[in-house]
Amino acid sequence: MLNRLFQSLWFWLALFALAMIALRIVVRQIRWNYERGGVGNLDLDLADLQKLVAKGLMTQDEYLKARDVILSRSDARFEPVKGFPVLAPPDQNKPPKTQ
């Protein structure tokens, strides 16, 4: 009986239809998450950088480098983002530099 079921064309067509429906649901969920920003969107914007500078966690030079990187993302040439080296936070035990 089971052997006869696997040889049936209707069984394979029904299995194929179920697989296509499942694939459609998965693709729809992925698109929906992508369009609304998803959880994976961890990019910094200029406001975040300005807050870091205001708190003293980022120097003006680091801000300018990071700003250039963020602004390069909005370039319409569809190139990879130009990176910059990540700098360690300033040592909290050192007295601040006076200018």
GUDRENSE-306137 format. One record per residue: residue in three letters; x, z, y of N, C-alpha, C in turn. Coordinates in steps of 0.05 Angstrom, whole numbers, plus 5000, padded with zeros to 4 digits. Layout:
N
+-----+------+------+------+-------+-------+-------+------+------+------+
!  aa ! n_c1 ! n_c3 ! n_c2 ! ca_c1 ! ca_c3 ! ca_c2 ! c_c1 ! c_c3 ! c_c2 !
+-----+------+------+------+-------+-------+-------+------+------+------+
! ala !    X !    Z !    Y !     X !     Z !     Y !    X !    Z !    Y !
...
+-----+------+------+------+-------+-------+-------+------+------+------+
//
This chain:
99
+-----+------+------+------+-------+-------+-------+------+------+------+
!  aa ! n_c1 ! n_c3 ! n_c2 ! ca_c1 ! ca_c3 ! ca_c2 ! c_c1 ! c_c3 ! c_c2 !
+-----+------+------+------+-------+-------+-------+------+------+------+
! met ! 5017 ! 5000 ! 4976 !  5000 !  5000 !  5000 ! 5017 ! 5000 ! 5025 !
! leu ! 5038 ! 5018 ! 5026 !  5055 !  5019 !  5049 ! 5072 ! 4994 ! 5052 !
! asn ! 5080 ! 4982 ! 5030 !  5095 !  4957 !  5030 ! 5078 ! 4935 ! 5042 !
! arg ! 5053 ! 4935 ! 5036 !  5035 !  4915 !  5045 ! 5030 ! 4918 ! 5076 !
! leu ! 5030 ! 4943 ! 5085 !  5027 !  4948 !  5114 ! 5050 ! 4937 ! 5130 !
! phe ! 5075 ! 4941 ! 5120 !  5099 !  4931 !  5134 ! 5100 ! 4900 ! 5133 !
! gln ! 5088 ! 4888 ! 5115 !  5088 !  4859 !  5113 ! 5065 ! 4846 ! 5131 !
! ser ! 5048 ! 4863 ! 5141 !  5025 !  4853 !  5157 ! 5034 ! 4845 ! 5185 !
! leu ! 5026 ! 4822 ! 5194 !  5032 !  4813 !  5221 ! 5019 ! 4830 ! 5242 !
! trp ! 4995 ! 4840 ! 5236 !  4981 !  4857 !  5256 ! 4995 ! 4883 ! 5260 !
! phe ! 5007 ! 4894 ! 5240 !  5023 !  4919 !  5243 ! 5046 ! 4915 ! 5262 !
! trp ! 5061 ! 4893 ! 5259 !  5084 !  4888 !  5276 ! 5075 ! 4881 ! 5305 !
! leu ! 5053 ! 4867 ! 5307 !  5042 !  4861 !  5334 ! 5033 ! 4886 ! 5349 !
! ala ! 5020 ! 4904 ! 5334 !  5011 !  4929 !  5346 ! 5035 ! 4946 ! 5354 !
! leu ! 5055 ! 4947 ! 5337 !  5080 !  4962 !  5343 ! 5094 ! 4951 ! 5367 !
! phe ! 5095 ! 4925 ! 5369 !  5107 !  4912 !  5392 ! 5092 ! 4918 ! 5418 !
! ala ! 5065 ! 4917 ! 5416 !  5048 !  4923 !  5439 ! 5053 ! 4952 ! 5448 !
! leu ! 5054 ! 4970 ! 5430 !  5059 !  4998 !  5437 ! 5087 ! 5002 ! 5450 !
! ala ! 5106 ! 4988 ! 5440 !  5133 !  4990 !  5451 ! 5133 ! 4978 ! 5480 !
! met ! 5119 ! 4956 ! 5484 !  5118 !  4945 !  5511 ! 5103 ! 4963 ! 5531 !
! ile ! 5082 ! 4976 ! 5522 !  5068 !  4995 !  5539 ! 5086 ! 5019 ! 5546 !
! ala ! 5100 ! 5029 ! 5527 !  5119 !  5051 !  5532 ! 5141 ! 5043 ! 5551 !
! leu ! 5152 ! 5019 ! 5548 !  5172 !  5009 !  5566 ! 5162 ! 5006 ! 5594 !
! arg ! 5138 ! 4997 ! 5597 !  5125 !  4994 !  5623 ! 5122 ! 5021 ! 5637 !
! ile ! 5114 ! 5041 ! 5622 !  5111 !  5068 !  5633 ! 5138 ! 5079 ! 5643 !
! val ! 5158 ! 5075 ! 5627 !  5185 !  5085 !  5634 ! 5195 ! 5071 ! 5659 !
! val ! 5192 ! 5045 ! 5660 !  5202 !  5029 !  5683 ! 5186 ! 5038 ! 5708 !
! arg ! 5161 ! 5042 ! 5706 !  5145 !  5051 !  5729 ! 5154 ! 5078 ! 5739 !
! gln ! 5160 ! 5096 ! 5721 !  5169 !  5123 !  5729 ! 5197 ! 5121 ! 5743 !
! ile ! 5214 ! 5104 ! 5732 !  5241 !  5101 !  5745 ! 5238 ! 5089 ! 5772 !
! arg ! 5221 ! 5069 ! 5776 !  5217 !  5057 !  5802 ! 5205 ! 5077 ! 5821 !
! trp ! 5185 ! 5093 ! 5812 !  5172 !  5112 !  5829 ! 5192 ! 5133 ! 5839 !
! asn ! 5209 ! 5143 ! 5821 !  5229 !  5163 !  5829 ! 5249 ! 5150 ! 5848 !
! tyr ! 5257 ! 5126 ! 5844 !  5276 !  5113 !  5861 ! 5265 ! 5108 ! 5889 !
! glu ! 5240 ! 5099 ! 5891 !  5228 !  5093 !  5916 ! 5223 ! 5118 ! 5933 !
! arg ! 5218 ! 5141 ! 5921 !  5213 !  5164 !  5938 ! 5238 ! 5180 ! 5942 !
! gly ! 5261 ! 5170 ! 5935 !  5286 !  5183 !  5941 ! 5298 ! 5198 ! 5918 !
! gly ! 5282 ! 5206 ! 5899 !  5291 !  5219 !  5875 ! 5307 ! 5245 ! 5881 !
! val ! 5314 ! 5258 ! 5860 !  5330 !  5283 !  5863 ! 5359 ! 5276 ! 5867 !
! gly ! 5368 ! 5253 ! 5859 !  5396 !  5246 !  5860 ! 5406 ! 5238 ! 5888 !
! asn ! 5389 ! 5239 ! 5908 !  5397 !  5230 !  5935 ! 5411 ! 5254 ! 5949 !
! leu ! 5437 ! 5256 ! 5946 !  5451 !  5278 !  5958 ! 5469 ! 5269 ! 5981 !
! asp ! 5464 ! 5246 ! 5993 !  5480 !  5236 !  6014 ! 5477 ! 5253 ! 6039 !
! leu ! 5500 ! 5256 ! 6053 !  5499 !  5270 !  6079 ! 5491 ! 5250 ! 6100 !
! asp ! 5478 ! 5260 ! 6121 !  5473 !  5243 !  6144 ! 5487 ! 5255 ! 6168 !
! leu ! 5485 ! 5242 ! 6191 !  5499 !  5251 !  6215 ! 5491 ! 5279 ! 6224 !
! ala ! 5466 ! 5285 ! 6220 !  5456 !  5312 !  6228 ! 5470 ! 5333 ! 6211 !
! asp ! 5473 ! 5328 ! 6185 !  5487 !  5347 !  6168 ! 5516 ! 5351 ! 6177 !
! leu ! 5529 ! 5329 ! 6184 !  5556 !  5331 !  6193 ! 5558 ! 5347 ! 6219 !
! gln ! 5540 ! 5343 ! 6238 !  5540 !  5357 !  6263 ! 5536 ! 5387 ! 6258 !
! lys ! 5519 ! 5394 ! 6239 !  5515 !  5422 !  6232 ! 5541 ! 5435 ! 6221 !
! leu ! 5555 ! 5420 ! 6205 !  5581 !  5430 !  6194 ! 5601 ! 5434 ! 6216 !
! val ! 5602 ! 5416 ! 6236 !  5620 !  5420 !  6258 ! 5612 ! 5444 ! 6275 !
! ala ! 5586 ! 5447 ! 6280 !  5576 !  5470 !  6296 ! 5582 ! 5496 ! 6282 !
! lys ! 5582 ! 5497 ! 6256 !  5588 !  5522 !  6241 ! 5618 ! 5527 ! 6239 !
! gly ! 5634 ! 5507 ! 6246 !  5663 !  5510 !  6244 ! 5674 ! 5503 ! 6216 !
! leu ! 5657 ! 5491 ! 6199 !  5666 !  5484 !  6172 ! 5679 ! 5457 ! 6171 !
! met ! 5678 ! 5442 ! 6193 !  5690 !  5415 !  6193 ! 5703 ! 5411 ! 6221 !
! thr ! 5726 ! 5400 ! 6221 !  5739 !  5394 !  6246 ! 5728 ! 5369 ! 6258 !
! gln ! 5734 ! 5364 ! 6284 !  5725 !  5340 !  6297 ! 5736 ! 5315 ! 6285 !
! asp ! 5762 ! 5317 ! 6276 !  5775 !  5294 !  6263 ! 5761 ! 5287 ! 6237 !
! glu ! 5755 ! 5308 ! 6221 !  5741 !  5303 !  6196 ! 5713 ! 5292 ! 6201 !
! tyr ! 5700 ! 5302 ! 6222 !  5674 !  5292 !  6230 ! 5675 ! 5262 ! 6236 !
! leu ! 5695 ! 5254 ! 6251 !  5697 !  5226 !  6259 ! 5701 ! 5208 ! 6234 !
! lys ! 5718 ! 5217 ! 6215 !  5723 !  5202 !  6191 ! 5697 ! 5200 ! 6174 !
! ala ! 5683 ! 5222 ! 6171 !  5659 !  5222 !  6155 ! 5637 ! 5206 ! 6169 !
! arg ! 5636 ! 5207 ! 6196 !  5616 !  5191 !  6210 ! 5621 ! 5161 ! 6206 !
! asp ! 5646 ! 5153 ! 6206 !  5652 !  5125 !  6201 ! 5643 ! 5116 ! 6173 !
! val ! 5647 ! 5134 ! 6154 !  5638 !  5128 !  6126 ! 5608 ! 5125 ! 6125 !
! ile ! 5593 ! 5143 ! 6137 !  5564 !  5142 !  6137 ! 5554 ! 5117 ! 6151 !
! leu ! 5566 ! 5111 ! 6174 !  5558 !  5087 !  6188 ! 5565 ! 5061 ! 6173 !
! ser ! 5586 ! 5062 ! 6156 !  5592 !  5039 !  6140 ! 5571 ! 5034 ! 6119 !
! arg ! 5556 ! 5054 ! 6111 !  5535 !  5051 !  6091 ! 5512 ! 5034 ! 6101 !
! ser ! 5508 ! 5034 ! 6127 !  5485 !  5019 !  6138 ! 5493 ! 4990 ! 6144 !
! asp ! 5517 ! 4983 ! 6137 !  5526 !  4956 !  6142 ! 5511 ! 4937 ! 6124 !
! ala ! 5503 ! 4914 ! 6134 !  5486 !  4895 !  6119 ! 5502 ! 4877 ! 6101 !
! arg ! 5527 ! 4882 ! 6098 !  5544 !  4864 !  6081 ! 5543 ! 4871 ! 6051 !
! phe ! 5530 ! 4893 ! 6044 !  5527 !  4902 !  6017 ! 5554 ! 4906 ! 6003 !
! glu ! 5572 ! 4918 ! 6017 !  5598 !  4925 !  6005 ! 5598 ! 4954 ! 5996 !
! pro ! 5617 ! 4961 ! 5978 !  5618 !  4989 !  5971 ! 5626 ! 5006 ! 5995 !
! val ! 5617 ! 5031 ! 5994 !  5623 !  5049 !  6016 ! 5653 ! 5054 ! 6018 !
! lys ! 5663 ! 5055 ! 6042 !  5691 !  5061 !  6046 ! 5694 ! 5091 ! 6046 !
! gly ! 5711 ! 5101 ! 6029 !  5714 !  5130 !  6026 ! 5735 ! 5141 ! 6044 !
! phe ! 5737 ! 5167 ! 6044 !  5757 !  5182 !  6058 ! 5765 ! 5206 ! 6041 !
! pro ! 5790 ! 5216 ! 6045 !  5798 !  5238 !  6028 ! 5783 ! 5264 ! 6035 !
! val ! 5775 ! 5278 ! 6014 !  5762 !  5303 !  6019 ! 5783 ! 5324 ! 6024 !
! leu ! 5779 ! 5338 ! 6046 !  5798 !  5359 !  6055 ! 5788 ! 5386 ! 6047 !
! ala ! 5806 ! 5404 ! 6040 !  5799 !  5431 !  6032 ! 5789 ! 5446 ! 6057 !
! pro ! 5771 ! 5465 ! 6054 !  5762 !  5480 !  6077 ! 5785 ! 5497 ! 6088 !
! pro ! 5784 ! 5503 ! 6114 !  5805 !  5518 !  6126 ! 5808 ! 5546 ! 6114 !
! asp ! 5832 ! 5556 ! 6113 !  5837 !  5582 !  6101 ! 5824 ! 5603 ! 6119 !
! gln ! 5806 ! 5619 ! 6108 !  5792 !  5639 !  6123 ! 5809 ! 5663 ! 6132 !
! asn ! 5832 ! 5667 ! 6119 !  5850 !  5689 !  6126 ! 5868 ! 5683 ! 6150 !
! lys ! 5871 ! 5658 ! 6156 !  5889 !  5650 !  6178 ! 5874 ! 5654 ! 6204 !
! pro ! 5888 ! 5662 ! 6225 !  5875 !  5663 !  6252 ! 5870 ! 5634 ! 6261 !
! pro ! 5848 ! 5630 ! 6276 !  5843 !  5602 !  6286 ! 5865 ! 5593 ! 6305 !
! lys ! 5869 ! 5567 ! 6304 !  5889 !  5555 !  6322 ! 5879 ! 5555 ! 6350 !
! thr ! 5897 ! 5562 ! 6369 !  5890 !  5560 !  6397 ! 5902 ! 5536 ! 6409 !
! gln ! 5889 ! 5524 ! 6428 !  5899 !  5499 !  6439 ! 5906 ! 5503 ! 6468 !
+-----+------+------+------+-------+-------+-------+------+------+------+
//
